[in-house]
Amino acid sequence: MLLLTAYCGLESPTLSPTQCRERLANLAGKFLPNGHTMLEASGRWHSPERGLVDEPTLLVQVFAERGSDLFRAFYDMAGAYKNEARQDCVIVTKQEVEADFV
């Protein structure tokens, strides 16, 4: 099983961080209706114009099998957020894990 994580920055040229949070929460609910996890984080990167940037970030996580409908829906969610928030990118990581639902 894979643990998929999307790193979604909340700085946008057109939306406030609060609006980004709301958009991402709505998209996660739409694309991942059977459950997901959202974690607060702080991304850090270097901008040629602004120097070192600390960006509020939300991580969205879900367990999925490679190639499943859920796997594709997760990438669709990440892409939709990237477009709506006008992000340069949304990073998606895939980590092989052993997990049991108790």
Salt bridges, closest charged atoms under 4 A:
GLU11 OE1 - ARG50 NH2 3.08
GLU40 OE1 - ARG21 NH2 2.95
ASP54 OD1 - ARG44 NE 2.64
ASP69 OD1 - ARG72 NH2 2.59
GLU84 OE1 - ARG23 NH1 3.69
